[in-house]
Amino acid sequence: MNGSGSVVEPQSGLPSPSPRDPLLSPDTHMDVQGYKWVRWRVWLCRLAALLSLGLLLLVFHWRPRFGVFARCKSCPPALADILLLRDSFGQQHVVEVLTEEMEEGSLELLGQSEDTESRDTVQLYKEEKTLLRYYLFEGLRYVWVDRKGAFCRVSVLNEDWTCNNLHGSQKGLSPLEQSFRRTIYGTNLIDVPVKPYPKLLFEEILNPFYVFQMFSIILWTVDQYYIYAICIFIISVISIGISLYETRKQSITLRNMAQLITTVTIRRKSGEEECVSSVELVPGDCLIIPQEGMLLPCDAALLAGECLVNESMLTGESVPVLKTPLQASDRKYSSDTERRHTLFSGTQLIQAKGGRPGGGGAVAVVTSTGFFTAKGDLVSSILYPQPIDFRFYRDAVKFLLILASVALIGTIYIFVVLYRSNVSELVIRSLDIVTIAVPPALPAAITTGTIYAQRRLKQRGIFCISPPRINICGKVSLFCFDKTGTLTEEGLDVWGVLEAGPAGFSELVPEPRLLPPGHLRSGLACCHTVALLRGQLLGDPLELKMVESTGWTLQEPDGDGSVLNAEFGGHKVLAVMRPPDQQAYGAVIGFIKANAY
């Protein structure tokens, strides 16, 4: 860290990131401007809000950036209390810069010296405190990195890890290192915010439509339109109440689906294994996976053993996938390019083997936590969807502008006709024409229709936490599926085998098990990722049919696997494929079906 509360790169252990291509960096998609509170401006705005009966606060709620401009002054982001963000879609957001005290000795863990020039301190109660400056946006944590001179996603600190670095992390972290990293990375929790009813109600009634509606109800009451005002009021209360109930209920459902807290086993730097809560996991932790599998609470790189994983939660594919160990090398690790060696958060590990003494279990190193995991990215896309330029909304704004123009003409006409009347009558009639031209019941009607559609979707098992998007779904006229099996039928049948040779393809062999011994038959039986679970073959349907057509059987080691290992010269064997006619050769014939370490 340095004097502005920033994160500096470590000089030892896992390396820090190198500068990224700005065209590929997700952080550069946001324009960040820093602002600092000005005390006299804050008090002046409070006085103006009091004199305007809260109207100024309403404007600040609709346009938060106006509140920032009025109460703050511009400053470098490194010194800012408030940040004004502009994303790639042109939308502006206001976030608060947070600070957190770092633990004593954290700089040594980063390999940073303790001299005055490089240490990041702040004078607090006459004691030096080391602070971390960060902000939270859409569930992600951004920390101030002095070397880059900007707030960056905290994942930038481990983006340059190599496969060798990950293998070196099998020794684990000490409790102090883990605590320090947790301060920077945050807890391993995908926490879906569930707003309380008062806050939801406050945000709903401060919508410009409902503010206009409340104004209209007050006006009708003054003008003695009691029945109409009461009817609109009752309809609005019912529609708002149902909308808030459905929104909060479905937010709770999503939170229960996204949040995962379990107990996991990690390896400490001392060599001991310890059971901790999954919330405490940080990138770099060495995770011990039991033989019976588990529901994974983070993204991790598999370093030892094999895992059979059900990734249907992320991919929709019900076929289990076999994950193999990541080989040590100098290339950079990326979960996208190393998917075969990466275990993703939220996936179900059915079984693990070959990575621990005795042949059971596996070893992995945590690479991402919280919203930075694959599951977190999926949840984030649900919570914070990209804005859609829907023509319906543009046309609705144009329609309201036309109605407002009509209301303005009507107001002018009322002034001309009733200018000799008393002032109260003139004001009431002028405002009344506005409520006639722009229907106040429009938002209640739209909300009622949306709620009805939301209930129909819920009956079909479809949940929606953003009801306005239902209008967009109503315009969908075409669905495209990426595979015919989704709509037609499941299952495959082997028609036959054609062997390629110098002179072309051979004749069709309808039964692969009738093939003569050779590379083709061995390849069909061994080149696959089929695994054995409780005596049942699991894997891709195409590979299952291919293996079954050869008639070969899959055998996995029993116990510690010493018997099977001895059969193959003491080499570590995870699985063996045996031909049905092995007795005809007078000896045991086996093919090792495992990746080389």
C-alpha positions in Angstrom: 0.0 0.0 0.0 1.0 3.6 -0.4 0.0 6.9 1.2 -3.4 7.1 -0.5 -4.8 3.9 0.8 -4.0 1.7 -2.3 -3.1 -1.8 -2.9 0.4 -2.4 -4.1 1.6 -5.5 -5.9 3.3 -8.3 -3.9 7.0 -8.8 -4.4 7.0 -12.5 -3.4 4.7 -15.5 -3.5 1.9 -15.2 -6.1 2.8 -12.4 -8.6 0.9 -9.3 -9.1 -0.8 -8.4 -12.4 1.0 -6.9 -15.3 -0.7 -3.9 -17.0 -3.6 -5.1 -19.1 -4.6 -4.2 -22.6 -7.0 -1.2 -22.0 -9.2 -2.4 -24.8 -9.8 -5.7 -23.1 -10.0 -4.5 -19.5 -13.5 -4.5 -18.0 -12.5 -1.7 -15.6 -11.9 0.7 -18.5 -15.5 0.4 -19.5 -16.4 2.8 -16.7 -15.5 6.5 -16.5 -14.7 7.3 -12.9 -14.8 10.9 -11.5 -13.9 11.6 -7.9 -15.7 14.1 -5.6 -15.1 15.2 -2.0 -17.7 16.5 0.5 -17.8 20.2 1.1 -19.3 20.9 4.5 -20.8 24.3 3.8 -22.4 23.0 0.6 -23.9 20.1 2.5 -25.5 22.5 5.0 -26.7 24.8 2.3 -28.4 21.9 0.5 -30.1 20.9 3.8 -31.4 24.4 4.2 -32.6 24.5 0.6 -34.4 21.1 1.1 -36.1 22.4 4.2 -37.3 25.6 2.5 -38.5 23.7 -0.6 -40.4 21.2 1.6 -38.3 18.3 0.4 -38.6 19.1 -3.3 -34.8 19.4 -3.7 -34.3 16.0 -2.1 -36.8 14.6 -4.6 -34.8 16.0 -7.5 -31.6 14.6 -5.9 -33.3 11.2 -5.7 -34.3 11.2 -9.4 -30.9 12.6 -10.5 -28.3 11.5 -7.9 -25.5 13.2 -9.9 -27.2 16.6 -9.3 -26.8 15.9 -5.5 -23.1 15.2 -6.0 -22.5 18.4 -8.0 -24.4 20.5 -5.4 -22.7 19.1 -2.3 -19.2 18.1 -3.4 -16.2 19.4 -5.3 -14.2 17.6 -7.9 -10.9 15.9 -6.8 -8.6 13.0 -7.9 -10.2 9.6 -7.4 -7.4 8.6 -5.0 -8.7 11.3 -2.5 -12.4 11.0 -3.3 -15.3 10.4 -0.8 -17.8 9.9 -3.6 -17.4 8.5 -7.1 -19.5 9.2 -10.1 -19.4 6.3 -12.5 -20.5 6.2 -16.1 -20.8 2.7 -17.5 -20.4 1.6 -21.1 -24.2 2.1 -21.7 -24.0 5.8 -20.7 -25.8 5.3 -17.4 -24.5 7.2 -14.3 -24.1 5.7 -10.8 -23.1 7.3 -7.5 -21.1 5.1 -5.1 -19.4 5.8 -1.8 -15.7 5.1 -1.3 -15.2 2.9 1.8 -12.1 2.4 3.9 -11.1 -0.6 6.0 -8.3 -0.9 8.5 -5.6 -3.4 7.5 -4.1 -5.8 10.0 -0.6 -5.2 11.5 2.0 -7.0 9.5 0.0 -6.9 6.2 2.8 -5.1 4.4 5.3 -7.8 5.2 2.9 -10.4 3.6 2.9 -8.3 0.5 6.7 -8.2 0.5 6.5 -4.4 1.0 9.0 -2.5 3.2 7.9 -0.6 6.2 9.7 2.7 5.4 7.7 5.9 5.6 7.7 6.7 1.9 6.1 3.5 0.8 3.8 2.9 3.7 0.1 3.8 3.4 -1.0 5.4 6.6 -3.6 7.8 8.0 -3.5 9.8 11.3 -6.4 8.5 13.4 -6.7 9.2 17.1 -2.9 10.0 17.1 -2.1 6.4 15.9 -1.0 5.3 12.5 -3.5 3.1 10.8 -3.1 1.3 7.4 -6.3 1.7 5.3 -7.7 0.0 2.3 -9.8 2.2 -0.1 -12.4 0.4 -2.1 -16.0 0.7 -3.3 -18.7 -1.8 -4.1 -20.6 -1.7 -7.4 -23.1 -4.4 -8.6 -21.8 -6.8 -6.0 -18.1 -6.5 -7.2 -15.4 -5.0 -5.1 -13.0 -2.4 -6.7 -9.8 -1.4 -4.8 -7.5 1.5 -5.4 -4.3 0.2 -7.1 -1.7 2.9 -7.0 0.5 1.3 -9.7 -2.4 1.7 -12.1 -3.6 5.0 -10.6 -7.2 3.8 -10.6 -9.8 1.7 -8.9 -9.7 -1.8 -10.3 -11.6 -5.0 -9.7 -10.0 -6.9 -6.9 -9.6 -9.9 -9.3 -6.8 -7.9 -11.0 -4.5 -9.0 -8.1 -4.6 -12.6 -9.2 -5.1 -12.4 -13.0 -1.4 -13.1 -13.7 -1.1 -16.3 -11.7 0.6 -19.1 -13.7 0.0 -22.8 -13.4 3.3 -23.1 -11.5 2.1 -20.5 -9.0 -1.1 -22.5 -8.4 0.8 -25.7 -7.8 3.1 -23.9 -5.4 -0.1 -22.9 -3.4 -0.8 -26.5 -2.4 1.1 -25.8 0.8 -1.8 -23.5 1.8 -2.0 -20.1 3.6 -1.4 -19.2 7.2 -4.3 -17.8 9.2 -2.7 -14.3 9.1 -2.3 -14.5 5.3 -5.9 -15.6 4.9 -7.2 -12.9 7.2 -5.2 -10.2 5.2 -6.5 -11.5 1.9 -10.1 -11.6 3.2 -9.7 -7.9 4.0 -8.8 -7.2 0.4 -11.0 -9.7 -1.4 -14.0 -9.7 0.9 -16.0 -12.7 2.1 -16.8 -15.6 -0.2 -20.5 -14.9 -0.3 -22.9 -14.2 -3.2 -25.2 -12.0 -1.2 -28.3 -11.0 -3.1 -29.7 -7.8 -1.6 -33.2 -8.1 -0.3 -34.6 -4.6 0.4 -37.0 -4.2 3.3 -40.6 -3.2 2.6 -40.2 0.4 3.8 -37.3 1.0 1.4 -39.1 -0.7 -1.5 -42.2 1.4 -0.7 -40.1 4.6 -0.5 -38.5 3.9 -3.9 -41.8 3.0 -5.5 -43.8 6.0 -4.4 -41.0 8.4 -5.4 -41.4 7.3 -8.9 -42.4 10.4 -11.0 -45.6 8.6 -12.1 -46.7 8.0 -8.5 -45.6 11.5 -7.4 -47.9 12.9 -10.1 -50.6 10.5 -9.0 -50.4 11.6 -5.3 -50.5 15.2 -6.5 -53.7 14.5 -8.5 -55.4 12.8 -5.6 -54.7 15.8 -3.4 -56.1 18.1 -6.1 -59.2 16.1 -6.6 -59.8 16.0 -2.8 -59.5 19.8 -2.6 -61.9 20.0 -5.6 -64.3 17.7 -3.8 -63.9 14.7 -6.2 -63.9 12.4 -3.2 -65.2 9.2 -4.8 -62.9 9.3 -7.8 -59.9 10.2 -5.6 -60.7 7.4 -3.2 -61.0 4.9 -6.0 -57.7 5.9 -7.6 -56.1 5.8 -4.1 -57.4 2.3 -3.3 -56.3 1.0 -6.8 -52.8 2.5 -6.3 -52.4 1.1 -2.8 -53.4 -2.4 -3.9 -51.2 -2.4 -7.0 -48.2 -1.1 -5.1 -48.7 -3.6 -2.3 -48.9 -6.6 -4.6 -45.9 -5.3 -6.6 -43.8 -4.9 -3.5 -44.8 -8.3 -2.1 -44.0 -10.1 -5.4 -40.7 -8.3 -5.9 -39.4 -9.0 -2.4 -40.6 -12.6 -2.4 -38.8 -13.4 -5.6 -35.7 -11.6 -4.4 -35.7 -13.8 -1.3 -36.1 -16.9 -3.6 -33.1 -15.8 -5.7 -31.0 -15.1 -2.6 -31.8 -18.6 -1.2 -30.7 -20.1 -4.6 -27.5 -18.1 -4.9 -26.3 -18.1 -1.3 -24.2 -21.1 -0.3 -22.6 -21.5 3.1 -21.1 -24.8 4.0 -18.1 -26.3 5.9 -15.0 -27.1 3.9 -11.5 -28.5 4.6 -8.4 -26.4 3.8 -4.7 -27.0 4.2 -2.7 -24.6 6.3 0.8 -23.6 5.7 1.9 -25.7 8.7 0.6 -28.8 6.9 -2.4 -29.3 9.1 -5.9 -29.5 7.7 -8.6 -27.4 9.2 -12.4 -27.2 8.8 -13.7 -23.7 8.2 -16.8 -22.0 6.9 -16.9 -21.5 3.1 -17.4 -17.8 3.8 -13.8 -17.5 5.0 -12.3 -18.8 1.7 -10.0 -16.5 -0.2 -8.0 -16.9 -3.5 -4.9 -19.0 -2.8 -6.5 -21.3 -0.2 -5.7 -25.0 -0.7 -9.0 -26.8 -0.7 -9.3 -30.5 0.2 -12.2 -32.2 -1.7 -13.6 -35.4 -0.1 -14.0 -38.6 -2.0 -17.8 -38.4 -1.8 -17.8 -34.9 -3.5 -19.4 -31.7 -2.4 -21.3 -28.6 -3.6 -18.5 -26.3 -4.5 -18.7 -22.8 -2.9 -16.0 -21.1 -5.0 -14.0 -21.4 -8.3 -10.9 -23.6 -7.9 -8.2 -25.1 -10.1 -7.9 -28.9 -9.7 -4.3 -29.8 -9.0 -4.4 -33.5 -7.9 -6.9 -36.2 -8.6 -9.9 -36.4 -10.8 -13.4 -35.1 -10.2 -16.7 -36.0 -11.7 -18.8 -32.8 -11.8 -22.4 -32.0 -12.5 -22.4 -28.6 -14.1 -26.0 -28.4 -15.0 -26.5 -25.4 -12.8 -24.2 -23.3 -15.1 -24.5 -25.0 -18.5 -27.9 -26.7 -18.4 -26.2 -30.0 -19.5 -27.2 -32.9 -17.3 -24.3 -35.1 -18.3 -21.5 -35.1 -15.7 -18.1 -33.8 -16.8 -14.8 -35.3 -15.9 -12.2 -32.8 -14.6 -8.5 -33.6 -14.7 -5.6 -32.1 -12.9 -3.9 -28.9 -14.1 -0.4 -29.6 -15.3 2.4 -27.3 -14.0 3.8 -24.9 -16.6 4.7 -21.2 -17.0 1.6 -20.3 -18.9 -1.0 -18.0 -17.3 -3.9 -19.6 -15.7 -7.4 -18.7 -17.0 -10.6 -20.4 -16.1 -11.8 -19.9 -19.7 -8.9 -21.7 -21.4 -8.5 -24.3 -18.6 -12.2 -25.3 -18.2 -11.2 -29.0 -18.1 -9.1 -28.4 -15.0 -11.4 -25.8 -13.3 -14.1 -26.5 -10.8 -16.8 -23.8 -10.8 -18.8 -22.5 -8.0 -22.3 -23.9 -7.6 -21.5 -27.2 -9.4 -22.0 -30.5 -7.7 -18.9 -32.6 -7.3 -20.2 -36.2 -7.6 -17.0 -37.9 -6.7 -13.3 -37.2 -6.3 -10.4 -39.7 -6.5 -6.7 -40.2 -7.0 -5.6 -37.0 -5.3 -5.1 -38.0 -1.7 -3.3 -40.8 0.2 -5.4 -44.0 -0.1 -6.6 -43.0 -3.6 -9.6 -40.9 -2.5 -10.4 -37.2 -2.7 -8.7 -34.4 -4.6 -6.8 -31.2 -4.0 -7.6 -27.8 -5.6 -6.6 -24.2 -5.1 -9.2 -21.4 -4.8 -9.0 -18.9 -7.7 -12.1 -16.8 -7.4 -14.7 -16.1 -4.7 -18.0 -14.3 -4.3 -19.4 -12.5 -7.3 -16.1 -13.1 -9.2 -17.0 -16.7 -9.6 -18.9 -18.2 -12.6 -22.0 -18.6 -10.4 -21.5 -15.0 -9.2 -21.3 -13.7 -12.7 -24.6 -15.6 -13.6 -26.4 -14.1 -10.5 -25.0 -10.6 -11.3 -26.4 -10.8 -14.8 -29.8 -11.5 -13.3 -29.6 -8.8 -10.7 -28.1 -6.1 -12.9 -29.2 -6.9 -16.5 -28.0 -4.8 -19.4 -30.3 -1.9 -20.3 -32.4 -2.5 -23.4 -33.4 0.2 -25.8 -37.0 -0.8 -26.0 -39.1 1.2 -28.6 -42.2 0.9 -26.4 -40.5 3.1 -23.7 -39.4 5.7 -26.2 -42.9 5.8 -27.7 -44.4 6.1 -24.2 -42.2 9.1 -23.4 -43.3 10.7 -26.7 -46.9 10.1 -25.9 -46.6 11.7 -22.5 -44.9 14.7 -24.0 -47.8 15.1 -26.4 -50.2 14.9 -23.5 -48.2 17.4 -21.6 -48.3 19.8 -24.5 -52.1 19.4 -24.6 -52.2 20.1 -20.9 -50.2 23.2 -21.3 -52.5 24.5 -24.1 -55.5 23.7 -21.8 -53.9 25.6 -18.9 -53.3 28.7 -21.0 -56.9 28.5 -22.2 -58.2 28.3 -18.6 -56.2 31.3 -17.6 -57.6 33.3 -20.5 -61.2 32.3 -19.8 -61.2 32.5 -16.0 -58.6 35.3 -15.4 -61.3 37.4 -13.7 -62.3 34.6 -11.3 -60.8 34.2 -7.8 -57.3 32.9 -7.5 -58.1 29.6 -5.9 -60.6 28.7 -8.6 -58.2 29.7 -11.3 -55.4 27.5 -9.8 -57.6 24.5 -9.2 -59.1 24.6 -12.7 -55.6 25.1 -14.3 -54.1 22.1 -12.5 -57.3 20.1 -13.1 -56.8 20.3 -16.8 -53.3 18.8 -16.4 -54.7 15.8 -14.6 -57.3 15.3 -17.3 -54.8 15.4 -20.2 -52.3 13.2 -18.4 -54.2 10.2 -16.9 -53.0 9.7 -13.3 -54.3 6.2 -13.3 -51.9 5.2 -16.0 -49.2 3.8 -13.7 -51.7 1.9 -11.7 -53.1 0.3 -14.8 -49.7 -0.6 -16.1 -48.7 -2.1 -12.8 -51.9 -4.1 -12.5 -51.3 -5.6 -16.0 -47.7 -6.4 -15.2 -48.6 -8.1 -11.9 -51.2 -10.3 -13.6 -48.6 -11.3 -16.2 -46.1 -12.0 -13.4 -48.5 -14.3 -11.6 -49.2 -16.2 -14.8 -45.4 -16.7 -15.3 -45.1 -17.9 -11.7 -47.7 -20.6 -12.2 -45.4 -21.9 -15.0 -42.3 -21.9 -12.7 -40.8 -18.7 -14.2 -39.6 -16.1 -11.7 -39.0 -12.5 -12.5 -37.4 -9.9 -10.1 -37.7 -7.1 -12.7 -41.4 -6.9 -13.7 -41.0 -4.1 -16.3 -39.0 -6.5 -18.4 -42.2 -8.6 -18.9 -43.3 -5.9 -21.4 -40.1 -6.7 -23.5 -40.9 -10.5 -23.3 -44.3 -9.7 -24.9 -42.5 -8.7 -28.1 -40.6 -11.9 -28.5 -41.8 -13.7 -31.6 -39.0 -16.3 -32.3 -37.1 -18.7 -30.1 -33.9 -20.4 -31.4 -32.5 -23.6 -29.9 -28.9 -24.6 -30.4 -29.5 -28.4 -30.7 -32.2 -30.6 -32.2 -32.1 -33.0 -29.3 -33.7 -30.5 -27.1 -36.9 -30.6 -29.2 -36.8 -34.1 -30.7 -35.4 -37.0 -28.8 -32.6 -38.1 -26.5 -30.2 -41.0 -27.0 -27.9 -42.2 -29.8 -27.4 -45.4 -31.6 -24.2 -46.8 -33.2 -24.7 -47.4 -36.9 -21.2 -48.8 -37.5 -17.5 -48.0 -37.8 -15.4 -47.1 -40.9 -11.6 -47.3 -40.6 -9.6 -44.8 -42.6 -6.5 -45.9 -44.4 -4.1 -44.9 -47.2 -6.6 -46.2 -49.8 -9.6 -44.5 -48.2 -12.3 -45.8 -45.8 -12.8 -49.5 -45.2 -16.1 -51.3 -45.4 -18.7 -50.6 -42.7 -18.4 -52.7 -39.6 -21.8 -52.7 -38.0 -20.6 -54.1 -34.6 -17.4 -52.4 -33.3 -16.9 -55.3 -30.9 -16.2 -57.5 -34.0 -13.2 -55.3 -35.0 -9.8 -57.1 -35.0 -7.4 -56.1 -32.2 -5.7 -52.9 -33.1 -5.5 -49.2 -32.6 -9.0 -48.5 -33.8 -10.6 -50.8 -31.4 -8.4 -49.6 -28.5 -9.1 -46.0 -29.4 -12.9 -46.5 -29.4 -12.6 -48.1 -26.0 -10.1 -45.8 -24.3 -10.4 -42.3 -25.8 -13.2 -40.9 -23.7 -14.0 -39.3 -20.4 -16.5 -41.9 -19.2 -16.3 -42.5 -15.4 -17.7 -45.1 -13.1 -20.0 -44.1 -10.2 -21.3 -46.8 -7.9 -21.0 -49.4 -10.7 -22.8 -47.1 -13.2 -21.1 -45.6 -16.3 -21.5 -41.8 -16.5 -20.5 -39.5 -19.3 -21.3 -38.0 -22.6 -24.1 -39.9 -24.4 -21.9 -40.3 -27.5 -19.0 -41.6 -25.6 -21.2 -44.0 -23.6 -22.6 -45.5 -26.8 -19.1 -45.8 -28.2 -17.7 -47.6 -25.1 -20.7 -49.9 -24.9 -20.4 -50.8 -28.6 -16.9 -52.1 -28.0 -17.9 -54.5 -25.2 -15.0 -53.4 -23.1 -15.4 -52.9 -19.4 -14.2 -50.0 -17.2 -12.4 -50.9 -14.0 -11.4 -48.5 -11.2 -9.0 -49.3 -8.4 -10.3 -50.6 -5.1 -9.0 -49.2 -1.8 -5.6 -47.5 -2.2 -5.2 -49.0 -5.7 -2.0 -50.8 -4.8 -3.1 -54.0 -6.6 -3.9 -52.3 -9.8 -0.8 -50.1 -9.6 1.4 -53.1 -9.2 -0.2 -54.7 -12.3 1.1 -51.8 -14.3 4.6 -51.6 -13.0 3.9 -49.5 -10.0 2.5 -46.5 -12.0 -0.4 -44.7 -10.5 -3.6 -45.9 -12.3 -7.0 -44.2 -12.1 -8.9 -46.5 -14.4 -8.4 -49.4 -16.7 -10.3 -50.6 -19.8 -10.3 -54.4 -20.3 -11.4 -56.1 -23.5 -14.0 -58.9 -23.4 -11.6 -61.4 -24.9 -8.7 -60.8 -22.6 -8.5 -64.6 -21.7 -7.8 -65.4 -25.3 -4.4 -63.7 -25.0 -3.4 -65.8 -22.0 -2.6 -62.7 -19.9 -4.3 -59.6 -18.5 -4.5 -56.9 -21.1 -5.3 -53.3 -19.9 -5.1 -49.8 -21.2 -4.6 -47.0 -18.7 -7.4 -44.4 -19.1 -6.0 -41.4 -17.4 -4.3 -38.1 -18.2 -0.5 -38.0 -17.7 0.7 -35.9 -14.8 
